[in-house]
Amino acid sequence: MYYIVYFFFYLISLLPLRVLHFISDSIYGILYHVVKYRKKVVMDNLLIAFPEKTEEERIAIAKGFYHKLIDSMIESLKLLSAPDSFFEKRFKGNWDLINRYYDEGRPVQIHLGHNFNWEWGNAMLAKNVKHQYLGVYMPLTSKVFDRLFKKMRSRGNSILIRATNMTREFLPYRRSLYCIGLIADQSPGRIHKTNWFDFFGRKTAFITGSAKMGIAANSVIAFATIRRVKRGYYETSFEIAEEHPQSVTEVELTRRFVNYLETNIRKYPDNWLWSHRRWKHEWKEEYDL
């Protein structure tokens, strides 16, 4: 079954990008207006984040989000067949900021959110950093599609590490000169293993394990965001959050990321994954005990 699915999507990936975008527009009409994929979740999230906006403004953000979500999914198929030159033309970043730490012999840990197109971003990060790139990912339920996405995400120099077994799979690389990319805005599964931070005016649970890992390794902590310049073109920007993480706490590092994430979402509101239930857990006083 995997090879049938792979061959089908590989053939689609050979289509020109403008044709893929035409397909994306067609899917948008079905997904937004007919299927209404997670539309209530999206609108509820936008109401929490932007209560000051009108309903029309939130609908406009939602429509932009759905367009970018589908574009991102369709564009990601290009990872199966397009040469590096295709992505180098369409995805830019200030890679030198990360590479200078390779020259200094220091590992780097990058925290980013679900900004479009993070699949291209993962591939281009692996291609452009001098470090050994480690990409942390969440396995998919479907074994067929999990294998397909692993194929796309392991382009170039990438080594994939499952988030569900990160501690063990990271061990062989802990003393190497690595750069590890972590999607750090996931909604936590085990609510009692989290800390709560103000996020869009509401107490929100965030996992502090990523910060704890960076402190333990004393790796340079960088934050990253991705934005769409125009359709089919993206850029990522890195900023150094902490060069000496052992001088701060995991709570402080996570708070910095939460503030960074919210600032960038407010700047590019339709460029974040509004369809995941980020506020599905409600804060209770007992969580601060």
N, C-alpha and C positions, 0 to 999 in steps of 0.2 A: 504493500500500500504506500509506503514512504516514497518509493521511486516513481510511482504514478503521480503522486501529489507534487513531488519535486520537479518532474518533467513538465507538468502542466504549468506550474508557476515560473519555471525557467523560461518557457516559451513566452509567457506574458512579459517577463522581465526584458525580453529582447525588443519589445515595442519602444518606439521613440517616447520621450518623456511627455511630449505634448499629447500623444494618444493616451498615455496612462492618466494624464490629468482630465481628459475627456471622459474616460471611464470613471474616474473619481467623482466628477460632477454628476454623472448618472447615479452612482451609488448614493451620493449625498441626498438626492431627491427622495430616494426610497428610504434611506436610514432615518432622515430627519422628519419627513412628512408622513410616511406610511408606517414604518416599523416603530418610529419614535424611540430609538435605542436609548435607554437610560435617561430619557428626557426629563422626567421628574427629578431624578438625582441631580442632573446638571442644573436645572432651574432652582432647586432647593439650595444647592451649594452657592450659586451666584447670589441668591437672596441673603444668605449668611454673610458672604464676603462683601457685597455691595448693597447694603440696605438703603444707602443714600441715592442710588441710581433709580431711574424710572423703569417700569416693566419693559418698555420698548428698548431702552438701553441694554438691559440684561438679555433680552431676546437677540439683539444684534451681536452681543458677545457670544452667546450660545451658537448662533449660526456660523460665526467666524471660527469658533472652536470645532464644530462638526466638519467644516470644510478642511481645516488643518489636520484634524484627526485622520480623515480618510486619505487625504494627500499623503500623510506620513506613512500610512499602512501600504498604500500603493507604491510610493516612491521607494520604500524599503526593499521591494522585490528587485530593484536594480542592483542590490548587493550580491545577487546570485550570478550576474553576468557582466556588469559594466566594469571597464578597466579603471585603474586608480586615477587616470587623467580626468575621467568623467566627474569624479567626486572632488578632485583638487580644484577644478574650475568652479564648482558650485558650493563648496563648503570651506570657509576661511576661519582662521583662529589665531590668537596671539600665542602660538606654540612656544616661542622663545622664552616666555615667562616660566614655563615648566621645564624646558630643556636646560636652563642655566643651573638647575639643581642637580641634574645628571652630571654636569661638569664639576659640580662641587661634591659629588659622591653621596647625595642624599636622596632617599626615596620620597615619593610624593603621594598623598592621598587626596583625591578629588571628590567633592560632594556636589551633586547637582540634583535638580528636580526633573519631573516629567515634562520637559519642554520639547516642542517639535523642532526638528526631527532628531530625537535622541538616538535612533538606530544608526543614522548616518554619522552622528556625532561620535558614537562608540567606535565606528570603523575608522574615522579620520583621526581620532585621538591615538588609536593604535598605530596608525600609519606615520604620524608626525612627531610623536615623542621618542626620545632616544632610549628611555627606560624600557624594561620589559613590561608590557602592558597587561594588567590583570583586570578583566571585566567581571563584575559580580552581577549575576542575573537570577531571576526567579523562574524556576522550571514551570513549564506549562503542563496542564493536566493531560492533554492529548500527547501521547508519545510521538505520533507522527509529526505534529506541528512543533513540538519541542525540539525534535531533531532538525527540522527545517530551519527554525530560528537559530539554533546553535550553529548551523552551517553558515547562515548570514552573519552572525555575530563573531565568528572566529576568523574573519578575513585577516590576512596579513600576520601581524605579530601577536594577535590576541590570544591570551590564555583565559578560558572561562572558568569561573568559580561559582558554584551554586550557593545562593544566599541561605538555603536550608542546611548547608553543611560547610559554611564559610570557614569556621575555625580550623577544621581539619584540612580542608583543601588549600588553605592559605599557608599552612605550616612549611611546605617545601620552599617557599619563596620569601619567608619572613626576614632572612638575612641578605637577600639579593637587592639589587638596585632596581626597584620596581616603581611603577606608577599604577595605582589601583583606582578604578572609577566606581563610585557608589551612588546609586539612586537613593537619596536620603530623605525623600518625602513620603515614603510608604506609610500607610495606615497600619499601626502595630497589631499583631494578632493577640499577643499576651499583654493585656492592659496593665497588669501589675508589675511588668518589667519595664515601664516607661516613665518618662517625666512629662510634666504638663507645662506648656508655654502659651503665651498670648499670641494667637495667630488669627488675623483679621477680627480682632476684638473678642475672640472666644477662646477659652482654655481648651487646648488641643494636645492630644498625646503624640509624642515623638519618641522614637527609639534613640537612645544615647550610645548604643553599642558602637556605632561608626566612630564617634568621637573618642570613645574609650580605646578603641583599636589604634587610632592615630597617636594617642598619648603614649600607649604602651610601646609603640614602635619608634616614637619620637620622629615621625615623618612630617614633612612640611604639609600643612593643611591648606588646600586651595578650594575655593568655591567657583562654580562655573554656571553659566546660563547660556542657552541657545536661543536665537531669535531668527525668524524668517525675514530676510531682506526683501525678497520678492518670491513669487511662486517658483519653487524648484531651486532656490538659492538661500543659503543659510550662513550664519557666522556664530561662532562661540567666543565668549570672552571669559578669561580667567582672572581671578584676583586672589592674592595671598591673604588667607585669613589668619594664619599663625605659623611663624617659622619655628617657634620653640613651644610645641604643644604641652610639654611637661611643666610649663610654667602656669598653665590654666587648668580648670576642671572640665570634665566632660559635659557638665551642665552648661557652663559658659560657652564652650565651643558650639554646642547644639543650639543655644540661644542665638548666637551670631548667625548660624545658618538659617534659622527660622526667620529672623529679621531680613536677611539677604533674600530669601525665597519670596517673602511677601512683597518686598520692594519691587522685585522684578516681575511678579505676577501683576501687580498694580500697574506697572509700566506697559506690559504686553498681556492684557487680560485674556485674550482669546488664544494664547499660545501655551496654555497649561492644561493638564488632563483633568477637566472638570467632571468627568464621568466616573471617577472613583469616589467612594464614600469616605471622604477625608474626615468628616465630622460624625461618623457613625457611633463613636463612643462619647458619652457625656461625662463630664468631670463630676466627681463626688468628693466631699470633704475628706473622706477616709483615704483618698489617694495621696493626700499631702502629709499623712501621718507617718 
